[in-house]
């Protein structure tokens, strides 16, 4: 008999090729890009629907600090013996409020808390700082330094963001004639009523000009996500009630 040869054993499967170092790096980099893209899309969606979240968080932290500043401000507005003596010589509440407004105006520093603005119609309650520089508006709405403070004669002007840093003025375009705006100062509570809203050029400085009556203007960029124009809310002062420190 012819011997039957044993069949040759099947070759062992080749071990899987190890992914090269370059491929691993590229894979990791692509994963990072995907995650970053998702986060950017989420950030953009939140900005469109509400406001930019990272700057909003920062503004929220700053507002917390400003609250404490504002609470401590009342005792420093009329502080010197000369100021107290001059105030005591003014029996008329309107003149006492105006005196205190000018006193605070002289002392206020950029970025410092000076007031709280409340607009119930759009659910706004924010601490206002002195100044309209970039750093000032990152904290909250800012008072134009060249305009008086509420309670002093003239046009008070306040600027605020609409999409970033808490977007305090995002909904000012929803204000209507008669809506109430309250400026709670350390020396008085000054109330205004909205009269109208206008869209103007950024160079239209006439909006802060003095009129024959006392008023408040709120300014912000317009439209949303653009600085091409400015939206301006004009409100007339209707009352000024002195705080206990002036009574």
Secondary structure, 3 states (H helix, E strand, C coil): CCCCCCCCCCCCCCCCCCCCHHHHHHHHHHHHHHHHHHHHHHHHHHHHHCCCHHHHHHHHHHHHHHHHHHHHHHHHHCCCHHHHHHHHCCCCHHHHHHHHHHHHHHHCCCCCEEEEEEEHHHCEEEEEEECCCHHHHHHCCEECCCCCCCCCCCEEEEECCCCCCCCCCCCHHHCCCCCEEEEEECCEEEEEEEEEEEEECCCCHHHHCCCCCCEEEEEEEECCCCCCEEEEEEEEEEEEEECCCCC
